[in-house]
Amino acid sequence: MGYSRKFESEAKTTLPPCVYLRSKAIYVTGNPDPQSPEEEGSTRFDCWCNKTQHVIGPDQQVVERKACIEGRGCFQARG
């Protein structure tokens, strides 16, 4: 029998993201809605903060879809 590796799926969030969250998928799909299914899988490797223009947010924490939600110090709701 060959080697088999299984990965646990990450918990997904349904909470609205920060207005400053950006992702490659927004520009690839042309869909500017970070709540779309294409965006749900976004990780820190393809997300950045539009405020800092970096993968680290204003609070010095990693930027990713599941982390950039209400409750984070730098979170800004859509207006």
PyMOL Python script that loads the backbone (N, CA, C, O; Angstrom):
from pymol import cmd

cmd.read_pdbstr("""\
ATOM      1  N   MET A   1       0.842  -1.182   0.000  1.00  0.00           N
ATOM      2  CA  MET A   1       0.000   0.000   0.000  1.00  0.00           C
ATOM      3  C   MET A   1       0.888   1.246   0.000  1.00  0.00           C
ATOM      4  O   MET A   1       1.882   1.304   0.724  1.00  0.00           O
ATOM      5  N   GLY A   2       0.533   2.224  -0.801  1.00  0.00           N
ATOM      6  CA  GLY A   2       1.306   3.449  -0.920  1.00  0.00           C
ATOM      7  C   GLY A   2       1.063   4.417   0.230  1.00  0.00           C
ATOM      8  O   GLY A   2       0.117   4.277   1.005  1.00  0.00           O
ATOM      9  N   TYR A   3       1.930   5.381   0.310  1.00  0.00           N
ATOM     10  CA  TYR A   3       1.827   6.409   1.341  1.00  0.00           C
ATOM     11  C   TYR A   3       0.627   7.307   1.065  1.00  0.00           C
ATOM     12  O   TYR A   3       0.378   7.700  -0.075  1.00  0.00           O
ATOM     13  N   SER A   4      -0.096   7.619   2.101  1.00  0.00           N
ATOM     14  CA  SER A   4      -1.260   8.494   1.971  1.00  0.00           C
ATOM     15  C   SER A   4      -1.215   9.542   3.082  1.00  0.00           C
ATOM     16  O   SER A   4      -0.965   9.219   4.243  1.00  0.00           O
ATOM     17  N   ARG A   5      -1.452  10.771   2.721  1.00  0.00           N
ATOM     18  CA  ARG A   5      -1.436  11.848   3.702  1.00  0.00           C
ATOM     19  C   ARG A   5      -2.749  12.598   3.640  1.00  0.00           C
ATOM     20  O   ARG A   5      -3.218  12.957   2.560  1.00  0.00           O
ATOM     21  N   LYS A   6      -3.341  12.836   4.797  1.00  0.00           N
ATOM     22  CA  LYS A   6      -4.606  13.555   4.855  1.00  0.00           C
ATOM     23  C   LYS A   6      -4.410  14.855   5.611  1.00  0.00           C
ATOM     24  O   LYS A   6      -3.690  14.911   6.608  1.00  0.00           O
ATOM     25  N   PHE A   7      -5.059  15.891   5.124  1.00  0.00           N
ATOM     26  CA  PHE A   7      -5.002  17.191   5.763  1.00  0.00           C
ATOM     27  C   PHE A   7      -6.370  17.529   6.336  1.00  0.00           C
ATOM     28  O   PHE A   7      -7.399  17.330   5.691  1.00  0.00           O
ATOM     29  N   GLU A   8      -6.361  18.040   7.548  1.00  0.00           N
ATOM     30  CA  GLU A   8      -7.620  18.483   8.127  1.00  0.00           C
ATOM     31  C   GLU A   8      -8.014  19.794   7.463  1.00  0.00           C
ATOM     32  O   GLU A   8      -7.162  20.648   7.217  1.00  0.00           O
ATOM     33  N   SER A   9      -9.298  19.956   7.174  1.00  0.00           N
ATOM     34  CA  SER A   9      -9.744  21.200   6.557  1.00  0.00           C
ATOM     35  C   SER A   9      -9.808  22.283   7.620  1.00  0.00           C
ATOM     36  O   SER A   9     -10.174  22.038   8.769  1.00  0.00           O
ATOM     37  N   GLU A  10      -9.440  23.490   7.202  1.00  0.00           N
ATOM     38  CA  GLU A  10      -9.448  24.620   8.123  1.00  0.00           C
ATOM     39  C   GLU A  10     -10.876  25.064   8.397  1.00  0.00           C
ATOM     40  O   GLU A  10     -11.745  24.978   7.529  1.00  0.00           O
ATOM     41  N   ALA A  11     -11.104  25.534   9.603  1.00  0.00           N
ATOM     42  CA  ALA A  11     -12.415  26.076   9.940  1.00  0.00           C
ATOM     43  C   ALA A  11     -12.632  27.359   9.148  1.00  0.00           C
ATOM     44  O   ALA A  11     -11.754  28.221   9.096  1.00  0.00           O
ATOM     45  N   LYS A  12     -13.777  27.478   8.545  1.00  0.00           N
ATOM     46  CA  LYS A  12     -14.092  28.658   7.745  1.00  0.00           C
ATOM     47  C   LYS A  12     -14.907  29.624   8.578  1.00  0.00           C
ATOM     48  O   LYS A  12     -15.641  29.227   9.483  1.00  0.00           O
ATOM     49  N   THR A  13     -14.764  30.895   8.258  1.00  0.00           N
ATOM     50  CA  THR A  13     -15.512  31.909   8.980  1.00  0.00           C
ATOM     51  C   THR A  13     -16.618  32.476   8.097  1.00  0.00           C
ATOM     52  O   THR A  13     -16.464  32.591   6.881  1.00  0.00           O
ATOM     53  N   THR A  14     -17.716  32.820   8.720  1.00  0.00           N
ATOM     54  CA  THR A  14     -18.815  33.453   7.984  1.00  0.00           C
ATOM     55  C   THR A  14     -18.963  34.901   8.417  1.00  0.00           C
ATOM     56  O   THR A  14     -19.852  35.611   7.945  1.00  0.00           O
ATOM     57  N   LEU A  15     -18.080  35.342   9.326  1.00  0.00           N
ATOM     58  CA  LEU A  15     -18.130  36.727   9.781  1.00  0.00           C
ATOM     59  C   LEU A  15     -17.616  37.650   8.683  1.00  0.00           C
ATOM     60  O   LEU A  15     -16.723  37.269   7.926  1.00  0.00           O
ATOM     61  N   PRO A  16     -18.167  38.855   8.586  1.00  0.00           N
ATOM     62  CA  PRO A  16     -17.700  39.789   7.555  1.00  0.00           C
ATOM     63  C   PRO A  16     -16.236  40.177   7.783  1.00  0.00           C
ATOM     64  O   PRO A  16     -15.818  40.381   8.922  1.00  0.00           O
ATOM     65  N   PRO A  17     -15.463  40.278   6.707  1.00  0.00           N
ATOM     66  CA  PRO A  17     -14.054  40.637   6.836  1.00  0.00           C
ATOM     67  C   PRO A  17     -13.851  42.142   6.988  1.00  0.00           C
ATOM     68  O   PRO A  17     -14.762  42.936   6.755  1.00  0.00           O
ATOM     69  N   CYS A  18     -12.648  42.509   7.380  1.00  0.00           N
ATOM     70  CA  CYS A  18     -12.261  43.920   7.479  1.00  0.00           C
ATOM     71  C   CYS A  18     -12.296  44.556   6.088  1.00  0.00           C
ATOM     72  O   CYS A  18     -11.999  43.905   5.086  1.00  0.00           O
ATOM     73  N   VAL A  19     -12.656  45.815   6.047  1.00  0.00           N
ATOM     74  CA  VAL A  19     -12.720  46.534   4.783  1.00  0.00           C
ATOM     75  C   VAL A  19     -11.340  46.648   4.120  1.00  0.00           C
ATOM     76  O   VAL A  19     -11.256  46.824   2.904  1.00  0.00           O
ATOM     77  N   TYR A  20     -10.276  46.552   4.896  1.00  0.00           N
ATOM     78  CA  TYR A  20      -8.922  46.673   4.363  1.00  0.00           C
ATOM     79  C   TYR A  20      -8.317  45.354   3.888  1.00  0.00           C
ATOM     80  O   TYR A  20      -7.219  45.354   3.332  1.00  0.00           O
ATOM     81  N   LEU A  21      -8.999  44.240   4.093  1.00  0.00           N
ATOM     82  CA  LEU A  21      -8.493  42.944   3.657  1.00  0.00           C
ATOM     83  C   LEU A  21      -8.482  42.869   2.132  1.00  0.00           C
ATOM     84  O   LEU A  21      -9.483  43.163   1.480  1.00  0.00           O
ATOM     85  N   ARG A  22      -7.355  42.478   1.580  1.00  0.00           N
ATOM     86  CA  ARG A  22      -7.224  42.302   0.134  1.00  0.00           C
ATOM     87  C   ARG A  22      -6.636  40.926  -0.135  1.00  0.00           C
ATOM     88  O   ARG A  22      -5.941  40.352   0.703  1.00  0.00           O
ATOM     89  N   SER A  23      -6.936  40.403  -1.340  1.00  0.00           N
ATOM     90  CA  SER A  23      -6.457  39.084  -1.721  1.00  0.00           C
ATOM     91  C   SER A  23      -6.238  39.024  -3.223  1.00  0.00           C
ATOM     92  O   SER A  23      -6.856  39.769  -3.983  1.00  0.00           O
ATOM     93  N   LYS A  24      -5.354  38.130  -3.641  1.00  0.00           N
ATOM     94  CA  LYS A  24      -5.130  37.920  -5.072  1.00  0.00           C
ATOM     95  C   LYS A  24      -6.422  37.533  -5.776  1.00  0.00           C
ATOM     96  O   LYS A  24      -6.671  37.955  -6.906  1.00  0.00           O
ATOM     97  N   ALA A  25      -7.241  36.733  -5.112  1.00  0.00           N
ATOM     98  CA  ALA A  25      -8.471  36.245  -5.740  1.00  0.00           C
ATOM     99  C   ALA A  25      -9.399  37.375  -6.149  1.00  0.00           C
ATOM    100  O   ALA A  25     -10.141  37.233  -7.120  1.00  0.00           O
ATOM    101  N   ILE A  26      -9.378  38.485  -5.441  1.00  0.00           N
ATOM    102  CA  ILE A  26     -10.208  39.631  -5.811  1.00  0.00           C
ATOM    103  C   ILE A  26      -9.849  40.093  -7.217  1.00  0.00           C
ATOM    104  O   ILE A  26     -10.728  40.435  -8.008  1.00  0.00           O
ATOM    105  N   TYR A  27      -8.561  40.103  -7.521  1.00  0.00           N
ATOM    106  CA  TYR A  27      -8.093  40.593  -8.815  1.00  0.00           C
ATOM    107  C   TYR A  27      -8.126  39.521  -9.897  1.00  0.00           C
ATOM    108  O   TYR A  27      -8.289  39.838 -11.076  1.00  0.00           O
ATOM    109  N   VAL A  28      -7.974  38.270  -9.515  1.00  0.00           N
ATOM    110  CA  VAL A  28      -8.018  37.180 -10.496  1.00  0.00           C
ATOM    111  C   VAL A  28      -9.446  36.921 -10.957  1.00  0.00           C
ATOM    112  O   VAL A  28      -9.706  36.795 -12.154  1.00  0.00           O
ATOM    113  N   THR A  29     -10.374  36.843 -10.000  1.00  0.00           N
ATOM    114  CA  THR A  29     -11.766  36.550 -10.351  1.00  0.00           C
ATOM    115  C   THR A  29     -12.536  37.792 -10.757  1.00  0.00           C
ATOM    116  O   THR A  29     -13.583  37.694 -11.397  1.00  0.00           O
ATOM    117  N   GLY A  30     -12.023  38.966 -10.385  1.00  0.00           N
ATOM    118  CA  GLY A  30     -12.736  40.199 -10.663  1.00  0.00           C
ATOM    119  C   GLY A  30     -13.873  40.432  -9.691  1.00  0.00           C
ATOM    120  O   GLY A  30     -14.662  41.363  -9.850  1.00  0.00           O
ATOM    121  N   ASN A  31     -13.950  39.576  -8.682  1.00  0.00           N
ATOM    122  CA  ASN A  31     -15.014  39.696  -7.691  1.00  0.00           C
ATOM    123  C   ASN A  31     -14.457  40.416  -6.470  1.00  0.00           C
ATOM    124  O   ASN A  31     -13.632  39.847  -5.754  1.00  0.00           O
ATOM    125  N   PRO A  32     -14.884  41.655  -6.210  1.00  0.00           N
ATOM    126  CA  PRO A  32     -14.324  42.406  -5.091  1.00  0.00           C
ATOM    127  C   PRO A  32     -14.925  42.053  -3.740  1.00  0.00           C
ATOM    128  O   PRO A  32     -14.708  42.776  -2.768  1.00  0.00           O
ATOM    129  N   ASP A  33     -15.667  40.969  -3.653  1.00  0.00           N
ATOM    130  CA  ASP A  33     -16.330  40.598  -2.409  1.00  0.00           C
ATOM    131  C   ASP A  33     -15.512  39.555  -1.655  1.00  0.00           C
ATOM    132  O   ASP A  33     -15.510  38.387  -2.045  1.00  0.00           O
ATOM    133  N   PRO A  34     -14.812  39.946  -0.576  1.00  0.00           N
ATOM    134  CA  PRO A  34     -14.004  38.980   0.170  1.00  0.00           C
ATOM    135  C   PRO A  34     -14.824  37.898   0.854  1.00  0.00           C
ATOM    136  O   PRO A  34     -14.246  36.967   1.416  1.00  0.00           O
ATOM    137  N   GLN A  35     -16.145  37.985   0.827  1.00  0.00           N
ATOM    138  CA  GLN A  35     -16.974  36.946   1.423  1.00  0.00           C
ATOM    139  C   GLN A  35     -17.347  35.861   0.415  1.00  0.00           C
ATOM    140  O   GLN A  35     -18.025  34.895   0.765  1.00  0.00           O
ATOM    141  N   SER A  36     -16.907  36.015  -0.831  1.00  0.00           N
ATOM    142  CA  SER A  36     -17.246  35.026  -1.849  1.00  0.00           C
ATOM    143  C   SER A  36     -16.524  33.710  -1.574  1.00  0.00           C
ATOM    144  O   SER A  36     -15.502  33.707  -0.887  1.00  0.00           O
ATOM    145  N   PRO A  37     -17.032  32.593  -2.095  1.00  0.00           N
ATOM    146  CA  PRO A  37     -16.399  31.285  -1.861  1.00  0.00           C
ATOM    147  C   PRO A  37     -14.939  31.231  -2.304  1.00  0.00           C
ATOM    148  O   PRO A  37     -14.138  30.525  -1.690  1.00  0.00           O
ATOM    149  N   GLU A  38     -14.584  31.955  -3.346  1.00  0.00           N
ATOM    150  CA  GLU A  38     -13.198  31.949  -3.815  1.00  0.00           C
ATOM    151  C   GLU A  38     -12.273  32.566  -2.776  1.00  0.00           C
ATOM    152  O   GLU A  38     -11.104  32.192  -2.684  1.00  0.00           O
ATOM    153  N   GLU A  39     -12.780  33.491  -2.006  1.00  0.00           N
ATOM    154  CA  GLU A  39     -11.987  34.174  -1.004  1.00  0.00           C
ATOM    155  C   GLU A  39     -11.887  33.396   0.293  1.00  0.00           C
ATOM    156  O   GLU A  39     -10.940  33.594   1.054  1.00  0.00           O
ATOM    157  N   GLU A  40     -12.825  32.529   0.562  1.00  0.00           N
ATOM    158  CA  GLU A  40     -12.867  31.838   1.847  1.00  0.00           C
ATOM    159  C   GLU A  40     -11.590  31.066   2.129  1.00  0.00           C
ATOM    160  O   GLU A  40     -11.188  30.940   3.285  1.00  0.00           O
ATOM    161  N   GLY A  41     -10.955  30.553   1.102  1.00  0.00           N
ATOM    162  CA  GLY A  41      -9.733  29.790   1.313  1.00  0.00           C
ATOM    163  C   GLY A  41      -8.478  30.637   1.376  1.00  0.00           C
ATOM    164  O   GLY A  41      -7.377  30.100   1.491  1.00  0.00           O
ATOM    165  N   SER A  42      -8.623  31.934   1.304  1.00  0.00           N
ATOM    166  CA  SER A  42      -7.456  32.804   1.312  1.00  0.00           C
ATOM    167  C   SER A  42      -6.654  32.665   2.595  1.00  0.00           C
ATOM    168  O   SER A  42      -7.206  32.662   3.695  1.00  0.00           O
ATOM    169  N   THR A  43      -5.373  32.552   2.436  1.00  0.00           N
ATOM    170  CA  THR A  43      -4.477  32.413   3.581  1.00  0.00           C
ATOM    171  C   THR A  43      -3.555  33.610   3.656  1.00  0.00           C
ATOM    172  O   THR A  43      -3.629  34.523   2.834  1.00  0.00           O
ATOM    173  N   ARG A  44      -2.695  33.593   4.640  1.00  0.00           N
ATOM    174  CA  ARG A  44      -1.772  34.712   4.788  1.00  0.00           C
ATOM    175  C   ARG A  44      -0.811  34.810   3.612  1.00  0.00           C
ATOM    176  O   ARG A  44      -0.151  35.835   3.444  1.00  0.00           O
ATOM    177  N   PHE A  45      -0.718  33.766   2.797  1.00  0.00           N
ATOM    178  CA  PHE A  45       0.206  33.786   1.679  1.00  0.00           C
ATOM    179  C   PHE A  45      -0.335  34.538   0.470  1.00  0.00           C
ATOM    180  O   PHE A  45       0.429  34.894  -0.427  1.00  0.00           O
ATOM    181  N   ASP A  46      -1.627  34.782   0.434  1.00  0.00           N
ATOM    182  CA  ASP A  46      -2.151  35.549  -0.689  1.00  0.00           C
ATOM    183  C   ASP A  46      -3.081  36.666  -0.243  1.00  0.00           C
ATOM    184  O   ASP A  46      -3.886  37.152  -1.037  1.00  0.00           O
ATOM    185  N   CYS A  47      -2.981  37.080   1.014  1.00  0.00           N
ATOM    186  CA  CYS A  47      -3.746  38.205   1.538  1.00  0.00           C
ATOM    187  C   CYS A  47      -2.801  39.295   2.023  1.00  0.00           C
ATOM    188  O   CYS A  47      -1.661  39.026   2.400  1.00  0.00           O
ATOM    189  N   TRP A  48      -3.289  40.518   2.007  1.00  0.00           N
ATOM    190  CA  TRP A  48      -2.542  41.622   2.581  1.00  0.00           C
ATOM    191  C   TRP A  48      -3.519  42.671   3.074  1.00  0.00           C
ATOM    192  O   TRP A  48      -4.698  42.658   2.720  1.00  0.00           O
ATOM    193  N   CYS A  49      -3.015  43.577   3.894  1.00  0.00           N
ATOM    194  CA  CYS A  49      -3.819  44.666   4.432  1.00  0.00           C
ATOM    195  C   CYS A  49      -3.647  45.865   3.515  1.00  0.00           C
ATOM    196  O   CYS A  49      -2.520  46.264   3.222  1.00  0.00           O
ATOM    197  N   ASN A  50      -4.742  46.439   3.063  1.00  0.00           N
ATOM    198  CA  ASN A  50      -4.673  47.586   2.168  1.00  0.00           C
ATOM    199  C   ASN A  50      -4.208  48.837   2.918  1.00  0.00           C
ATOM    200  O   ASN A  50      -3.763  49.806   2.303  1.00  0.00           O
ATOM    201  N   LYS A  51      -4.312  48.809   4.220  1.00  0.00           N
ATOM    202  CA  LYS A  51      -3.871  49.950   5.022  1.00  0.00           C
ATOM    203  C   LYS A  51      -2.347  49.954   5.166  1.00  0.00           C
ATOM    204  O   LYS A  51      -1.719  51.008   5.069  1.00  0.00           O
ATOM    205  N   THR A  52      -1.749  48.774   5.397  1.00  0.00           N
ATOM    206  CA  THR A  52      -0.299  48.687   5.561  1.00  0.00           C
ATOM    207  C   THR A  52       0.414  48.270   4.275  1.00  0.00           C
ATOM    208  O   THR A  52       1.629  48.430   4.154  1.00  0.00           O
ATOM    209  N   GLN A  53      -0.345  47.735   3.314  1.00  0.00           N
ATOM    210  CA  GLN A  53       0.218  47.204   2.062  1.00  0.00           C
ATOM    211  C   GLN A  53       1.213  46.078   2.347  1.00  0.00           C
ATOM    212  O   GLN A  53       2.233  45.946   1.672  1.00  0.00           O
ATOM    213  N   HIS A  54       0.895  45.274   3.358  1.00  0.00           N
ATOM    214  CA  HIS A  54       1.801  44.205   3.771  1.00  0.00           C
ATOM    215  C   HIS A  54       0.989  43.036   4.331  1.00  0.00           C
ATOM    216  O   HIS A  54      -0.220  43.157   4.531  1.00  0.00           O
ATOM    217  N   VAL A  55       1.654  41.904   4.584  1.00  0.00           N
ATOM    218  CA  VAL A  55       0.991  40.738   5.162  1.00  0.00           C
ATOM    219  C   VAL A  55       0.854  40.856   6.681  1.00  0.00           C
ATOM    220  O   VAL A  55       0.306  39.970   7.335  1.00  0.00           O
ATOM    221  N   ILE A  56       1.354  41.950   7.224  1.00  0.00           N
ATOM    222  CA  ILE A  56       1.218  42.258   8.642  1.00  0.00           C
ATOM    223  C   ILE A  56       0.301  43.475   8.758  1.00  0.00           C
ATOM    224  O   ILE A  56       0.510  44.486   8.089  1.00  0.00           O
ATOM    225  N   GLY A  57      -0.709  43.368   9.609  1.00  0.00           N
ATOM    226  CA  GLY A  57      -1.663  44.455   9.787  1.00  0.00           C
ATOM    227  C   GLY A  57      -1.139  45.544  10.712  1.00  0.00           C
ATOM    228  O   GLY A  57      -0.042  45.425  11.256  1.00  0.00           O
ATOM    229  N   PRO A  58      -1.935  46.623  10.893  1.00  0.00           N
ATOM    230  CA  PRO A  58      -1.541  47.721  11.767  1.00  0.00           C
ATOM    231  C   PRO A  58      -1.312  47.281  13.215  1.00  0.00           C
ATOM    232  O   PRO A  58      -0.615  47.965  13.965  1.00  0.00           O
ATOM    233  N   ASP A  59      -1.887  46.159  13.607  1.00  0.00           N
ATOM    234  CA  ASP A  59      -1.725  45.644  14.974  1.00  0.00           C
ATOM    235  C   ASP A  59      -0.554  44.670  15.088  1.00  0.00           C
ATOM    236  O   ASP A  59      -0.389  44.002  16.109  1.00  0.00           O
ATOM    237  N   GLN A  60       0.258  44.595  14.029  1.00  0.00           N
ATOM    238  CA  GLN A  60       1.443  43.728  13.988  1.00  0.00           C
ATOM    239  C   GLN A  60       1.099  42.235  14.008  1.00  0.00           C
ATOM    240  O   GLN A  60       1.924  41.418  14.418  1.00  0.00           O
ATOM    241  N   GLN A  61      -0.093  41.878  13.577  1.00  0.00           N
ATOM    242  CA  GLN A  61      -0.519  40.490  13.484  1.00  0.00           C
ATOM    243  C   GLN A  61      -0.638  40.094  12.007  1.00  0.00           C
ATOM    244  O   GLN A  61      -0.772  40.954  11.137  1.00  0.00           O
ATOM    245  N   VAL A  62      -0.590  38.796  11.738  1.00  0.00           N
ATOM    246  CA  VAL A  62      -0.681  38.275  10.375  1.00  0.00           C
ATOM    247  C   VAL A  62      -2.057  38.561   9.781  1.00  0.00           C
ATOM    248  O   VAL A  62      -3.073  38.469  10.470  1.00  0.00           O
ATOM    249  N   VAL A  63      -2.077  38.906   8.506  1.00  0.00           N
ATOM    250  CA  VAL A  63      -3.310  39.188   7.778  1.00  0.00           C
ATOM    251  C   VAL A  63      -3.772  37.924   7.076  1.00  0.00           C
ATOM    252  O   VAL A  63      -3.031  37.353   6.276  1.00  0.00           O
ATOM    253  N   GLU A  64      -4.988  37.481   7.364  1.00  0.00           N
ATOM    254  CA  GLU A  64      -5.611  36.362   6.657  1.00  0.00           C
ATOM    255  C   GLU A  64      -7.116  36.447   6.854  1.00  0.00           C
ATOM    256  O   GLU A  64      -7.590  37.097   7.787  1.00  0.00           O
ATOM    257  N   ARG A  65      -7.858  35.798   5.985  1.00  0.00           N
ATOM    258  CA  ARG A  65      -9.317  35.901   5.988  1.00  0.00           C
ATOM    259  C   ARG A  65      -9.928  35.544   7.330  1.00  0.00           C
ATOM    260  O   ARG A  65     -10.807  36.259   7.810  1.00  0.00           O
ATOM    261  N   LYS A  66      -9.490  34.465   7.942  1.00  0.00           N
ATOM    262  CA  LYS A  66     -10.117  34.035   9.184  1.00  0.00           C
ATOM    263  C   LYS A  66      -9.713  34.891  10.378  1.00  0.00           C
ATOM    264  O   LYS A  66     -10.355  34.823  11.426  1.00  0.00           O
ATOM    265  N   ALA A  67      -8.657  35.697  10.240  1.00  0.00           N
ATOM    266  CA  ALA A  67      -8.190  36.527  11.349  1.00  0.00           C
ATOM    267  C   ALA A  67      -8.672  37.972  11.265  1.00  0.00           C
ATOM    268  O   ALA A  67      -8.794  38.640  12.291  1.00  0.00           O
ATOM    269  N   CYS A  68      -8.942  38.457  10.073  1.00  0.00           N
ATOM    270  CA  CYS A  68      -9.314  39.861   9.885  1.00  0.00           C
ATOM    271  C   CYS A  68     -10.829  40.029  10.005  1.00  0.00           C
ATOM    272  O   CYS A  68     -11.523  40.326   9.032  1.00  0.00           O
ATOM    273  N   ILE A  69     -11.308  39.834  11.212  1.00  0.00           N
ATOM    274  CA  ILE A  69     -12.741  39.905  11.502  1.00  0.00           C
ATOM    275  C   ILE A  69     -12.980  40.775  12.733  1.00  0.00           C
ATOM    276  O   ILE A  69     -12.039  41.181  13.415  1.00  0.00           O
ATOM    277  N   GLU A  70     -14.252  41.053  13.004  1.00  0.00           N
ATOM    278  CA  GLU A  70     -14.613  41.874  14.145  1.00  0.00           C
ATOM    279  C   GLU A  70     -13.999  41.302  15.429  1.00  0.00           C
ATOM    280  O   GLU A  70     -13.994  40.090  15.641  1.00  0.00           O
ATOM    281  N   GLY A  71     -13.496  42.173  16.257  1.00  0.00           N
ATOM    282  CA  GLY A  71     -12.839  41.751  17.487  1.00  0.00           C
ATOM    283  C   GLY A  71     -11.337  42.020  17.427  1.00  0.00           C
ATOM    284  O   GLY A  71     -10.682  42.147  18.461  1.00  0.00           O
ATOM    285  N   ARG A  72     -10.802  42.104  16.223  1.00  0.00           N
ATOM    286  CA  ARG A  72      -9.388  42.437  16.061  1.00  0.00           C
ATOM    287  C   ARG A  72      -9.260  43.948  16.233  1.00  0.00           C
ATOM    288  O   ARG A  72     -10.115  44.701  15.768  1.00  0.00           O
ATOM    289  N   GLY A  73      -8.213  44.385  16.888  1.00  0.00           N
ATOM    290  CA  GLY A  73      -8.038  45.797  17.220  1.00  0.00           C
ATOM    291  C   GLY A  73      -8.089  46.761  16.045  1.00  0.00           C
ATOM    292  O   GLY A  73      -8.581  47.879  16.189  1.00  0.00           O
ATOM    293  N   CYS A  74      -7.595  46.355  14.898  1.00  0.00           N
ATOM    294  CA  CYS A  74      -7.544  47.239  13.739  1.00  0.00           C
ATOM    295  C   CYS A  74      -8.720  47.042  12.775  1.00  0.00           C
ATOM    296  O   CYS A  74      -8.756  47.664  11.714  1.00  0.00           O
ATOM    297  N   PHE A  75      -9.675  46.186  13.133  1.00  0.00           N
ATOM    298  CA  PHE A  75     -10.805  45.872  12.258  1.00  0.00           C
ATOM    299  C   PHE A  75     -11.629  47.111  11.938  1.00  0.00           C
ATOM    300  O   PHE A  75     -11.920  47.927  12.812  1.00  0.00           O
ATOM    301  N   GLN A  76     -11.997  47.235  10.665  1.00  0.00           N
ATOM    302  CA  GLN A  76     -12.876  48.328  10.215  1.00  0.00           C
ATOM    303  C   GLN A  76     -14.019  47.687   9.431  1.00  0.00           C
ATOM    304  O   GLN A  76     -13.789  46.989   8.444  1.00  0.00           O
ATOM    305  N   ALA A  77     -15.244  47.927   9.875  1.00  0.00           N
ATOM    306  CA  ALA A  77     -16.418  47.372   9.191  1.00  0.00           C
ATOM    307  C   ALA A  77     -16.681  48.113   7.887  1.00  0.00           C
ATOM    308  O   ALA A  77     -16.320  49.279   7.727  1.00  0.00           O
ATOM    309  N   ARG A  78     -17.316  47.409   6.966  1.00  0.00           N
ATOM    310  CA  ARG A  78     -17.731  48.052   5.705  1.00  0.00           C
ATOM    311  C   ARG A  78     -18.791  49.085   6.018  1.00  0.00           C
ATOM    312  O   ARG A  78     -19.696  48.857   6.820  1.00  0.00           O
ATOM    313  N   GLY A  79     -18.660  50.206   5.377  1.00  0.00           N
ATOM    314  CA  GLY A  79     -19.527  51.324   5.702  1.00  0.00           C
ATOM    315  C   GLY A  79     -20.797  51.346   5.025  1.00  0.00           C
ATOM    316  O   GLY A  79     -21.595  52.258   5.241  1.00  0.00           O
TER     317      GLY A  79
END
""", "prot")
cmd.dss("prot")
cmd.show_as("cartoon", "prot")
cmd.util.cbc("prot")
cmd.orient("prot")
